[in-house]
Each structure stands twice: as structure tokens, then as C-alpha cells.
Amino acid sequence: MTTSRTVSFPRRHPILVALLVALVVLVLLFDWNWFRHPLERYISNKTQRTFTISDLHVRLGLTPTISMRDVYFGNADWADDQAMARIAQVEFSVSLRDLPGKVYIPRVALAKPELLFEQHKDGRRNWTFQEPSKSTEPSKLRIGSLSVDEGRLRYLNHGEPFDIDVMASTFDPAKQAQVKDADAKPVNDRYATRYAFKGSYHGAGFSGTALSGEVLSFQETGVPFPLKGDLVAGTTKLSVEGTIADAANITAIDTQLKIQGQTLANLYPFLLLPLPASPPYSLQGHLVLKGNRYGMDDLKGRIGSTDVSGSASYIDQKPRPLLKADLVSNKLHVADLGPIVGVQTKESGGKPALSQADTNTAKGAAGKANRVDPDHVLPAGSFDGSRLQKIDADFTLVAKKLEVPVDLPLESMNVVLKLNDGLLKLTPLEFGFAGGKITSELSLDARQPVIKTDAKIDFRSIRMDRLVPADSKLAQGAGLLGASVQLAGAGNSIADAAAASNGKVSAAISNGRISNLLDAASGLNGGKVLKLLAGGDKTISVNCGGMVFDIKDGIGKSDLIVVDTEQTQILGEGGFNLKNERFDMTLTPKPKSMGILSLRTPVRLYGSFKQPDFSLEKGPLLARAGGAVALLAVAPIAALLPLIETGPGENSDCRKLQSSAGVQEAQKQAVTKRSSTKKAGAK
């Protein structure tokens, strides 16, 4: 019988086994630096940049790890610095399982990197090496996580302009150990990396600190990337805490945001939003990014002494982004609106409002606050119309109650603002005022260097008894006041636009009662004034009153200022100049009954808007002083009657008086005509 013995593989294939052992030994002992120079030449030729390393090592496996030391990579020939990257050590892994469909790098670890990313004004970038592909297919390169030890990164965009310098380091030992595992998965359950940064954007400097999770969990991890940071930019402070769903593309943000500063206008260099100048503010809300929409829900805070709440959103769209806001204020302090239009308030101590340029730094804000404001009333703060061309807006604000710095009967406010392609409209801008309403339609056309302004303002059914504060020496008035303002001008400030304006200002009063003391004073009846002061005031009726000013090139003139009361007729004329903010008017009283100290001397009102004065004229009465009522027959008061009548079927005293005056005027003309006919016949 023959016995067969099984021969082992090594004995049957000794040469093959020897080759395998030799290969293993070769791999284990192989000096990967043999590939260093070929690798340097290959990358340098492909990128047309200098690339050098001092050491190369590879750990083989299904996810091999490559390590390089003293990495140097040159910059583009048009860039400022010679080096784009200097890194003490780079270590990264590559997943062979995912090839060739995609190049997945589970982790990258950098030790003491110095990186410079730079973009030219013409759009060239130092991190691109060929013309951008027109393909819509997504990139095959994916990076799982990035860890940095004592790193520095600078981004410089010459076109924006934007310059930021960031120092970063992973400080959590557990995270540093984890990145040594090629197959480790990012777990952002705590902050692991610290940042310190500083820079400038559109000329405005900023600095700050931040914390993040494992730096960075990029794509396809399904793990939110936590972020917490604080930023200081001049007088503005911002803090944020939340998560980012995709740190590489920033496709979703969910954070709590707090911001405070000297003025909202100071945010323009960073947001490119034409926010108005404002008092110091503090706001917070829930910031959420979905697609191209940044939404701020649960927005609340204060602007000056005014509370605000509501929601806002910023939609990044073409050709211009859209800002939307829906805000409510329970109590709006009117003084807080002063800086928005460049006007000084009592609260500011008579100092001018701060502008964007002044508040970029605390030093600039202090410098502006110490300057003296010129002697003017109309706000001279300049608006930058070009800012209105960079964004569209849809804004609504409802103020349930207004707090005024003086005894002014403002009650509520409602404004709807729409901005489209440089054309801003406030339609409507409404105020509750003295029991009536102020309704405005304003438009600012900033599509040319000098802003064009159109304004139409109606004062409807304003109650006279709400205009004059209660006083022991003045009896309570009554009646309705109406007015209309129609102006069009051009200028980049309210003062400039007013100085070049054209239009009309008119006002009327009817069914009224005013203080007898005021009427006596206007009629210069000294004896009556003394009697009223001693025995108490009463009211007298106002039959009708009106005035009309025609305005051309900022100069207003009136041939009609007439008030007819129960005891006095007042006729006036004059005008004002919006360019130098001065006025000069003459009022001639005609008491209907003569008192002991009653005078019929005209009163001249003159001076600047800020410092008015008056004097008694020595000249004769106006020739038309006796015909004040007759003037109403031909005066353009009829157009104002809808503003002072309470409803259908309720004729005002103005309408009755105008009708009566028309009859009187017709009778007078008839008598004059008959007299002329008789004289002609006698001849």
C-alpha cells in the first residue's frame, strides 16, 4: 500500500513565499522619501507653483495614512506673499473603499500651519489652478474632519475688500487623540477648537474669539457643527451660539444671536444694508438659515428707549437682496426717531446725530458728540442714496403708543416702507394726532446722485382742544383743524431738499372755539387782557380761518392769512425761506368792538425758525384789513373743507361763511355796477 503525504504550501512554493516575505519586509522597511522628489516635481509641474517637503511617510491599509513634514507651497505670481502654505506637518487618510466614485478623506490633521487664501480684484483665486469647470456635477472630493494645532489662516479679498487673520488650535486632548484614528467619526458633543481673529471688511475693523466642535465636521456626517463666538466692530458687539449643519457650504444655521451698538447705521459695512442712524440699541433673536433665507424669529430688544419685537428676514436673491421686517412697539419714544433723520433732540443735549462714518470707532463717536451743531432746525444729516440701490426692502412698523419729549399730542404710528431698485416709498406713514390723523405719502428716488423727494401730508380733523395744554389762564378750546402739505424737492438731506422744494402748504380751521385771552391778545386789546387775567378766561367762537402758502425754490409766499372770530378779524401776509430758515409775516387785527386799550396796529412776526421774534408795526393798516371775510369768497379754502368736516351733511362754519361772503361780494359788485351805470348815464 502506498502512503501519500500532504506537503505544506511553503514547502511546495518556497520561492513565492520568499518573495512575499521580502515584499512585506520591503514595505515595512521601505523609505517612502524615495518618492519625495518625484512627488514634488509632479505637483510643481501640475500647479506651476513651488512645492517641497522634507519627509514623507505612508502607513498602508484599506484607509492608508500619509504624513508629510515641512510642507511649502508657493503662491500665485500675482499675489502679495511668496508662500500660500507653510505647514510643519500634514497628516491625512484616504478611503480606498470609496474609490473611484469619490475621493473621501476621512480626516486631515495640521500642525502649525500658516495658510494664505487670496482673491484678486478681477476674481482670480490663488487656490484655483485652472479655469472653473462649467459642469454642474458636484465635486468628487469630500473631507470628513480637520484638526488644527497652533494654526494661522489669512483670507484676503482685494475686491470686497475683506481681510481676516485667524489663529486656531484644537485644545481638547480627546479630540487630538481621535484624529490619529483614520476611521474616526466626528462627534461634536462639546467645543474642541479655539479661535482668535481680527480683520476688516469694507474699511471697518473687527476682532473676536470663537469656539467650535471638532474642526471641522464637513460634509455627509449628519452631525451638527456647534459654534459659539463674540465679535467687536467699533461700537458694535455681537455674540452667537448655535449649530451649523454643513460647515463647508453653510447650508443651514440655527443659532441664538445678540447684537448691541451705538447706531444701526454702523452695520452697513458688514451687511451692506442701508439701516438708518439710530440711538444705542440692543437686539436678540433666533437666527435660522434655510436655503437663501436668513430668518430672525422672536426678535426683541430696544432701540434707544423704544421697545421692539417681531420678525425679520434677509433673502439673498438677484438682482438685489430683499430685507423684510414686521415690527411692533408698545411704546415708541419719538426722540429715538431724531437720529434717523439727522435731527438733534433734548435727550442728545442739542448735539448732532451720529452717522455711520462717525461711529466706526468709539473715538470717532466721541469726537462727533463734542462738535457744536449750527443754528438750524431742519435736519442737515446727509443720506447716502447709493445704499438704497443695493437692496430691496418691505418693512412694517406699528407703534401702539407714542412717548413724546414735549407736550405734543402724538398718539400712535403706522408705517409701511417699500424699497425697490433705489425707489423708497412710505405709503402710508400715519400718525394718530390730537384726536385726528396725519396721513402721509412720501417717496425718495435715489436712482440718481441727488435724491428726489415727493411728499403729500394731510392733517385731518385735528381737535383744537388737544393742541393747547391745560392751563389755568386759558380756557379749553374746541373745533377742528385741517391742513395739507404738497412738496417736491431734491437734495441728500432734509434741509437741502426743503431749500429746493416747490409746492403748496395750506391750513383751515372751522367750528372752533379759542381762548378769549388769546383773541384779546391778538387784537391788542390791553384792557380786555387785564380783565380776563383778573376774572378768568372764557372761550369765543372761531367762524373760519385759513392760510395758503405757495412755495417755489424753497421760498414760501402767502397773500392769504385770514381768521374770523366772534370778536376779531385778523388778516395777514408774508412768507418764509427754507434755505436760510427765516420768516417774515405781518398780521393786522381788526376788533369788532373797540375797547379802552384796543389797538389796530399790525404785528410783525419775523426771525429764524429757531429764534422767532415780533414787533408792533408803526405803519398804516393793510388796505384790505376791513375785508377779511370777503376774501373767503375767492380764497382756495374749499379744497381744505374735507379735512375739517366730520362727515356727510355736516357743513362747517367755513362753508357757511364762504357762502355768505360770496353773497356779500356779489351784492357789493352789483351795487358798484349800478353806481357806475348811473354815472355813465348822467354824462
C-alpha positions in Angstrom: 0.0 0.0 0.0 1.3 3.4 -0.9 1.1 6.3 1.6 0.8 9.9 0.3 2.0 12.8 2.5 0.4 16.4 2.3 3.1 18.9 1.5 2.6 22.4 3.0 2.4 25.5 0.8 5.7 27.0 1.9 7.5 23.7 1.0 5.7 23.4 -2.3 6.2 27.2 -3.2 9.3 28.3 -1.4 10.2 30.9 -4.0 6.8 32.5 -3.9 6.8 32.6 -0.1 10.3 34.1 -0.1 9.0 36.8 -2.5 6.0 37.6 -0.2 8.2 37.8 2.9 10.6 40.0 1.0 7.8 42.3 -0.1 6.5 42.6 3.5 10.0 43.4 4.7 10.4 45.9 1.9 7.2 47.6 2.7 8.0 47.8 6.4 11.5 49.0 5.8 10.8 51.0 2.7 11.9 54.6 2.8 8.9 56.5 1.3 11.2 59.5 0.8 12.3 57.8 -2.4 9.0 59.2 -3.8 9.5 62.7 -2.3 11.3 64.3 -5.2 9.1 62.7 -7.9 6.1 63.9 -5.9 7.5 67.4 -5.6 8.2 67.6 -9.3 4.8 66.3 -10.2 2.8 68.7 -8.0 5.0 71.7 -9.1 4.5 70.9 -12.8 0.8 70.5 -12.4 0.2 73.7 -10.4 3.1 75.8 -11.7 3.9 76.5 -8.1 6.9 75.6 -6.0 6.1 72.5 -3.8 8.6 71.0 -1.4 8.5 68.6 1.7 11.3 67.4 3.9 9.9 64.0 4.9 7.2 61.6 3.5 5.8 58.5 5.3 2.8 56.2 4.5 1.0 53.7 6.7 -0.7 51.1 4.4 -4.2 49.7 4.9 -7.7 50.0 3.5 -7.5 53.6 4.8 -3.9 54.4 4.3 -2.4 57.4 6.2 0.1 59.8 4.5 2.3 62.1 6.6 4.4 64.9 5.3 6.7 67.4 7.2 7.9 70.9 6.4 5.4 71.4 3.6 5.9 74.5 1.4 3.6 75.5 -1.4 4.2 78.7 -3.4 1.7 81.4 -4.1 0.3 82.7 -7.4 2.6 85.0 -9.3 0.1 87.9 -8.9 -0.3 87.5 -5.1 1.4 89.6 -2.5 3.1 86.9 -0.4 5.5 84.3 -1.8 4.0 81.4 0.1 0.4 80.1 0.0 1.1 77.5 2.7 3.8 76.6 5.2 2.9 73.6 7.4 5.1 71.9 10.0 3.3 68.6 9.5 0.4 67.4 7.4 -1.3 64.0 8.1 -4.3 62.7 6.2 -6.1 59.5 5.4 -7.7 58.3 2.2 -10.6 55.8 2.0 -9.8 53.2 -0.7 -13.3 51.7 -0.3 -14.8 54.8 -1.9 -12.6 54.9 -4.9 -13.1 55.6 -7.8 -16.6 57.1 -7.3 -15.3 59.8 -5.0 -12.2 60.8 -3.2 -13.1 60.7 0.5 -10.6 61.9 3.0 -11.9 60.9 6.5 -9.6 63.3 8.4 -6.9 65.9 8.0 -4.6 67.0 10.8 -2.4 70.1 10.5 0.4 71.1 12.9 1.5 74.8 12.9 0.0 75.6 9.5 0.3 79.1 8.0 -2.2 79.4 5.2 -3.0 82.3 2.9 -6.1 82.4 0.7 -6.1 85.4 -1.6 -8.6 86.7 -4.2 -7.6 89.3 -6.8 -9.9 92.2 -7.8 -10.6 90.5 -11.2 -11.8 87.4 -9.4 -8.7 85.2 -9.7 -8.1 83.0 -6.7 -4.8 81.6 -5.5 -6.4 78.2 -4.6 -7.6 77.5 -8.2 -5.2 76.3 -10.8 -7.3 76.1 -13.9 -10.4 77.6 -15.5 -13.5 76.7 -13.5 -15.4 73.8 -15.0 -18.8 74.5 -16.5 -20.0 71.1 -15.3 -22.9 71.0 -12.9 -21.7 67.8 -11.3 -20.7 68.1 -7.7 -17.0 67.7 -6.7 -15.8 64.2 -6.0 -13.6 65.4 -3.2 -15.0 65.0 0.3 -13.3 65.8 3.6 -14.7 64.4 6.9 -12.9 66.4 9.6 -10.0 68.8 10.0 -7.9 69.3 13.2 -5.5 72.2 13.6 -2.7 72.6 16.2 -1.5 76.2 16.5 -2.7 77.2 13.1 -2.9 80.6 11.4 -5.1 81.3 8.4 -5.4 84.6 6.5 -8.1 85.3 3.9 -7.5 88.4 1.7 -10.1 89.6 -0.8 -8.9 92.6 -2.8 -12.3 93.1 -4.4 -14.7 93.3 -1.4 -12.4 94.4 0.3 -12.1 91.8 3.1 -9.1 90.8 5.2 -9.2 88.4 8.1 -6.5 86.8 10.1 -7.5 83.7 12.2 -5.5 81.8 14.8 -6.9 78.3 15.6 -6.0 75.4 17.8 -7.7 72.2 18.9 -7.4 72.3 22.7 -9.4 69.1 23.7 -6.9 66.2 24.3 -9.6 63.7 23.5 -10.2 65.3 20.1 -6.5 65.5 19.3 -6.2 61.8 20.1 -9.2 61.0 17.9 -7.8 62.5 14.7 -4.9 60.0 14.9 -7.5 57.3 14.1 -8.0 57.2 10.3 -11.5 55.7 10.7 -12.7 58.0 13.5 -16.1 59.7 13.1 -16.7 63.3 14.2 -18.7 63.6 17.4 -19.4 67.3 18.1 -20.7 66.9 21.6 -18.5 69.7 23.0 -16.3 72.5 22.0 -12.9 71.4 20.9 -11.2 74.2 19.0 -10.5 77.8 19.9 -10.2 80.7 17.5 -8.9 84.3 17.8 -9.5 86.6 14.8 -9.2 90.1 13.6 -9.6 91.9 10.3 -11.5 94.5 8.3 -14.5 94.5 5.9 -15.3 97.4 3.6 -12.9 99.5 5.7 -14.5 98.7 9.1 -12.2 96.9 11.6 -13.4 93.9 13.7 -12.0 91.3 16.1 -13.2 88.5 18.2 -13.0 85.0 19.6 -14.9 81.8 18.9 -15.2 78.1 19.9 -16.3 75.2 17.7 -16.7 71.5 17.7 -14.2 69.2 16.1 -12.7 71.3 13.3 -14.3 70.8 11.0 -17.1 68.3 10.5 -17.6 69.0 6.8 -20.0 67.0 4.7 -22.2 63.9 4.9 -21.6 63.5 8.6 -25.2 64.1 9.8 -23.7 65.7 12.9 -24.5 69.4 13.6 -21.4 71.6 13.9 -21.5 73.7 17.2 -20.3 77.2 17.1 -20.0 80.0 19.8 -18.4 83.3 19.2 -18.1 87.0 20.1 -17.3 89.9 17.7 -16.4 93.5 18.3 -16.5 96.1 15.5 -16.0 99.6 16.6 -19.0 100.4 18.8 -20.8 97.2 17.8 -20.8 93.9 19.8 -22.2 90.6 18.6 -22.5 87.2 20.1 -23.8 84.0 18.6 -24.3 80.4 19.8 -25.8 77.5 17.9 -25.1 75.0 15.2 -24.2 74.8 11.5 -25.5 71.8 9.6 -22.8 71.9 6.9 -19.6 73.7 7.8 -18.2 73.6 4.3 -21.2 75.0 2.4 -23.1 76.6 5.3 -26.5 75.4 4.0 -28.3 75.7 7.3 -27.8 77.7 10.5 -29.7 77.6 13.8 -28.3 80.0 16.4 -29.3 82.5 19.0 -27.9 85.9 18.2 -27.4 89.0 20.3 -26.2 92.4 19.0 -25.8 95.8 20.5 -24.2 99.0 19.4 -24.1 102.8 19.2 -26.2 103.0 16.0 -27.7 100.7 13.4 -26.0 102.6 10.6 -22.7 101.2 11.8 -23.7 97.8 10.5 -23.7 98.9 6.8 -20.1 97.8 6.0 -20.8 94.3 7.2 -24.4 93.7 6.0 -24.5 96.3 3.1 -28.0 97.1 4.4 -29.0 100.8 4.4 -30.0 100.8 8.0 -30.8 104.2 9.5 -28.8 106.1 12.1 -30.4 105.3 15.5 -29.8 105.7 19.2 -27.9 103.0 21.0 -29.6 99.6 20.5 -29.7 96.1 21.9 -31.4 93.2 19.9 -31.6 89.5 20.2 -33.4 86.7 18.3 -33.4 83.2 16.8 -31.4 83.2 13.5 -32.2 80.4 11.1 -30.8 79.9 7.6 -32.8 77.8 5.2 -31.7 77.9 1.6 -31.2 81.5 0.7 -33.3 82.9 3.5 -31.9 84.2 6.8 -34.8 84.4 9.2 -34.8 86.2 12.6 -37.7 84.9 14.7 -38.6 86.0 18.1 -36.8 89.3 17.5 -37.0 91.6 20.5 -35.0 94.4 22.1 -34.7 98.1 22.5 -33.6 101.0 20.2 -32.9 103.9 22.5 -35.8 103.9 24.9 -38.2 102.2 22.4 -39.1 98.5 22.7 -39.4 96.5 19.5 -40.5 92.9 18.8 -41.5 90.9 15.7 -39.7 89.1 13.0 -37.3 89.9 10.1 -35.7 88.1 7.2 -33.0 88.6 4.6 -33.3 86.8 1.3 -30.2 86.5 -0.8 -31.5 86.9 -4.3 -30.7 88.5 -7.6 -30.5 91.3 -8.8 -30.7 92.6 -5.2 -31.2 91.0 -1.8 -34.6 91.6 0.0 -34.9 92.7 3.6 -38.3 92.1 5.2 -39.4 93.1 8.7 -42.7 93.1 10.6 -42.2 95.0 13.9 -44.4 96.2 16.7 -43.6 98.7 19.5 -45.8 99.0 22.6 -44.3 102.4 23.4 -42.2 104.3 20.8 -40.2 107.2 22.1 -40.4 109.9 19.4 -37.0 111.2 20.5 -35.5 108.0 19.3 -36.6 108.8 15.7 -34.5 112.0 15.7 -31.1 110.5 14.7 -32.8 108.6 11.9 -33.5 111.8 10.0 -30.4 113.6 11.4 -32.2 115.8 13.9 -31.0 116.7 17.4 -33.2 116.1 20.4 -33.3 117.2 24.0 -32.0 113.8 25.0 -28.9 114.3 22.9 -28.2 117.6 24.7 -28.5 119.5 21.4 -25.7 117.6 19.8 -25.9 116.3 16.2 -26.9 112.8 15.5 -24.1 110.3 14.9 -23.5 109.0 11.4 -22.0 105.7 10.1 -18.6 107.2 9.5 -18.5 108.7 13.0 -19.4 105.5 14.8 -17.0 103.0 13.2 -14.9 103.5 16.4 -15.7 104.7 19.9 -13.1 107.5 19.3 -15.0 108.8 16.3 -18.3 108.7 18.1 -16.9 110.8 21.0 -15.3 113.3 18.5 -18.6 113.9 16.7 -20.5 114.3 20.0 -18.2 117.1 21.1 -18.8 119.2 18.0 -21.4 122.0 18.1 -24.5 121.9 15.9 -25.2 125.0 13.7 -28.2 127.2 14.5 -30.7 125.3 12.3 -34.0 123.5 12.8 -34.2 121.4 9.6 -32.1 118.2 9.8 -28.9 118.6 7.8 -27.8 115.0 8.2 -26.8 113.6 4.8 -28.3 110.4 3.3 -26.2 108.2 1.0 -28.5 107.4 -1.8 -26.3 104.8 -3.3 -27.0 102.5 -0.4 -30.7 102.4 -1.4 -29.7 100.9 -4.7 -28.1 97.8 -3.2 -31.1 96.2 -1.6 -34.9 96.0 -1.7 -37.0 96.2 1.4 -40.5 95.6 2.7 -40.9 97.0 6.2 -43.9 97.4 8.5 -43.9 99.1 11.9 -46.9 99.6 14.2 -46.4 101.8 17.3 -49.3 101.4 19.7 -48.4 104.4 21.8 -46.0 107.3 21.3 -44.0 108.9 24.0 -43.1 112.5 23.1 -40.4 114.7 24.6 -42.7 117.7 24.8 -46.4 118.2 25.3 -47.3 117.2 21.7 -50.5 115.2 21.2 -48.9 112.4 19.1 -50.8 109.2 19.9 -49.8 106.3 17.5 -47.9 105.5 14.4 -48.2 103.1 11.5 -45.6 103.0 8.6 -45.3 100.7 5.6 -41.9 101.1 3.8 -41.2 99.6 0.4 -37.8 99.9 -1.3 -37.3 98.7 -4.9 -34.3 99.4 -7.1 -33.4 102.7 -5.3 -37.0 104.0 -5.1 -38.2 104.2 -1.5 -41.9 104.8 -0.6 -43.6 105.3 2.7 -47.2 104.6 1.9 -48.7 105.2 4.3 -46.9 107.0 7.1 -49.7 107.6 9.6 -49.8 109.2 13.0 -52.7 109.5 15.4 -52.6 113.2 16.4 -54.8 115.2 18.7 -57.8 113.1 18.1 -57.3 113.2 14.4 -54.9 111.7 11.9 -51.8 112.7 10.0 -51.6 110.7 6.7 -48.5 110.9 4.6 -47.3 109.5 1.3 -43.5 110.0 0.9 -41.2 108.9 -1.8 -37.4 109.1 -2.1 -35.9 108.4 -5.6 -32.2 107.5 -5.2 -31.7 106.4 -8.7 -29.6 109.5 -9.4 -26.8 111.2 -7.4 -29.2 113.7 -5.9 -32.2 112.2 -4.2 -35.6 113.4 -5.4 -38.3 113.7 -2.7 -42.1 114.0 -3.1 -44.3 114.5 0.0 -48.0 114.7 0.4 -49.2 115.2 4.0 -52.8 115.7 5.2 -53.8 116.7 8.7 -57.4 115.5 9.1 -59.9 116.5 11.9 -57.3 117.7 14.4 -59.0 118.7 17.6 -58.1 122.2 18.8 -58.7 121.3 22.4 -55.9 118.7 22.2 -53.3 121.2 20.7 -53.1 123.6 23.7 -52.2 122.1 27.1 -54.5 122.7 30.0 -53.6 126.0 31.7 -55.4 127.9 34.5 -55.2 131.1 32.5 -56.5 129.6 29.2 -60.0 128.3 28.7 -60.2 125.0 26.8 -60.6 125.4 23.1 -62.6 123.4 20.6 -63.0 122.9 16.8 -61.3 121.1 14.0 -58.1 121.9 12.2 -57.1 120.6 8.8 -54.0 121.1 6.7 -52.4 119.9 3.5 -48.7 119.9 2.5 -47.6 119.1 -1.0 -43.9 119.5 -1.7 -41.3 118.2 -4.2 -37.6 118.8 -4.0 -34.2 117.4 -4.5 -31.3 117.0 -2.0 -29.4 114.5 0.0 -30.7 115.8 3.4 -34.0 117.2 4.6 -32.5 120.7 4.7 -31.2 120.5 1.2 -34.5 119.1 -0.2 -36.5 121.7 1.6 -34.3 124.5 0.3 -35.0 123.4 -3.3 -38.7 122.4 -2.9 -41.7 123.5 -4.8 -45.4 123.1 -3.8 -48.1 124.4 -1.5 -48.9 124.5 2.2 -52.4 125.3 3.3 -54.5 125.1 6.5 -58.0 125.8 7.7 -60.0 125.9 10.9 -63.7 125.7 11.4 -66.4 125.2 14.0 -63.9 126.3 16.6 -63.7 128.0 19.9 -60.5 129.5 21.3 -59.4 131.2 24.4 -60.8 134.7 24.8 -57.5 135.7 26.2 -55.7 134.7 23.0 -58.2 136.5 20.9 -57.8 139.7 23.0 -54.0 139.4 22.8 -54.1 139.0 19.0 -56.4 142.1 18.8 -54.0 144.0 21.0 -56.9 144.8 23.4 -54.9 145.5 26.6 -57.9 146.4 28.8 -59.6 143.1 27.9 -56.4 141.1 28.6 -56.2 142.6 32.1 -59.8 141.9 32.8 -59.5 138.3 31.7 -56.4 137.7 33.7 -58.2 139.0 36.8 -61.6 137.4 36.3 -60.9 134.2 34.4 -60.9 133.2 30.8 -63.8 132.1 28.6 -63.9 130.9 25.0 -65.2 132.6 21.9 -66.2 131.1 18.6 -64.0 130.9 15.5 -66.1 131.2 12.4 -63.4 130.3 10.0 -59.7 130.6 9.3 -57.3 129.8 6.6 -53.9 130.3 5.1 -52.2 129.3 1.8 -48.5 129.4 1.0 -47.2 128.9 -2.5 -43.6 127.6 -2.4 -41.0 127.9 -5.2 -37.4 127.1 -4.8 -37.7 126.9 -1.1 -39.4 130.3 -0.7 -43.0 130.4 0.5 -45.3 133.4 0.0 -48.8 134.0 1.1 -51.4 136.6 0.1 -54.0 135.0 2.3 -53.8 134.6 6.1 -57.3 135.2 7.5 -59.0 134.3 10.7 -62.6 135.4 11.6 -63.6 135.1 15.2 -66.6 136.2 17.1 -64.8 139.4 18.2 -61.9 139.9 15.9 -60.9 139.7 12.3 -57.2 139.0 11.5 -55.6 139.4 8.1 -52.0 138.7 7.3 -49.5 138.2 4.6 -45.8 137.3 4.4 -43.6 134.3 3.7 -40.7 132.2 4.8 -37.4 131.0 3.3 -36.5 127.3 3.8 -32.9 128.0 2.6 -31.9 130.2 5.5 -34.7 129.1 7.8 -36.2 132.6 8.3 -39.7 134.0 8.1 -41.3 137.4 8.0 -45.1 137.9 8.3 -47.5 140.7 9.2 -50.8 140.2 11.0 -53.3 143.0 11.1 -56.1 142.7 13.8 -59.5 144.4 13.5 -61.5 144.2 16.7 -65.2 144.1 16.0 -65.8 146.3 19.1 -63.4 148.9 20.4 -62.1 148.7 23.9 -60.3 151.2 26.1 -56.9 149.9 25.2 -57.8 148.4 21.9 -55.2 148.9 19.1 -55.4 148.2 15.4 -51.6 148.3 14.9 -50.2 145.5 12.7 -48.0 142.9 14.4 -44.8 141.7 12.6 -43.6 138.2 13.2 -40.0 137.6 12.0 -36.7 135.9 12.7 -35.3 132.5 12.3 -37.2 129.2 12.8 -35.1 128.6 15.9 -35.3 132.2 17.4 -38.5 133.9 16.3 -39.3 137.5 17.4 -42.1 140.0 17.0 -42.7 143.8 17.0 -45.5 146.3 16.5 -45.5 148.0 13.2 -45.9 151.8 13.0 -47.2 151.9 9.5 -50.9 152.0 8.4 -53.3 149.1 8.3 -53.3 146.8 5.4 -55.6 148.2 2.8 -57.6 145.0 2.7 -57.9 144.7 6.5 -61.6 145.6 6.5 -62.5 142.9 4.0 -61.2 139.8 5.7 -64.5 138.0 5.4 -64.9 138.9 1.8 -61.6 137.4 0.9 -63.1 134.0 1.8 -65.3 134.2 -1.2 -62.4 133.9 -3.6 -59.9 132.1 -1.4 -59.0 128.5 -2.2 -60.4 127.2 1.1 -62.9 124.9 -0.5 -60.1 122.3 -1.2 -59.4 122.1 2.6 -63.0 121.6 3.7 -62.9 117.8 3.5 -60.1 117.9 6.0 -62.1 119.7 8.7 -65.6 118.3 8.2 -66.6 115.4 10.3 -68.9 113.7 7.8 -71.6 114.0 5.2 -74.3 116.5 5.8 -72.4 118.4 8.4 -71.5 121.8 6.9 -68.6 123.6 8.6 -68.7 127.3 9.6 -66.2 127.9 6.8 -68.6 126.6 4.2 -71.4 128.8 5.6 -69.2 131.8 5.9 -67.7 131.4 2.5 -71.2 131.1 1.0 -72.3 134.2 3.0 -69.2 136.1 1.9 -69.9 135.1 -1.7 -73.3 136.6 -1.5 -71.9 139.8 0.1 -69.3 140.1 -2.6 -71.9 139.6 -5.3 -74.1 142.3 -3.8 -71.2 144.6 -3.5 -70.2 144.1 -7.1 -73.9 144.7 -8.1 -74.0 148.0 -6.2 -70.7 149.1 -7.8 -72.0 148.2 -11.2 -75.3 150.2 -10.8 -73.4 153.2 -9.5 -71.1 153.1 -12.5 -74.1 152.8 -14.8 -75.8 155.8 -13.3 -72.6 157.9 -13.6 -72.3 157.0 -17.2 -75.9 157.9 -17.9 -75.5 161.3 -16.2 -72.7 162.1 -18.5 
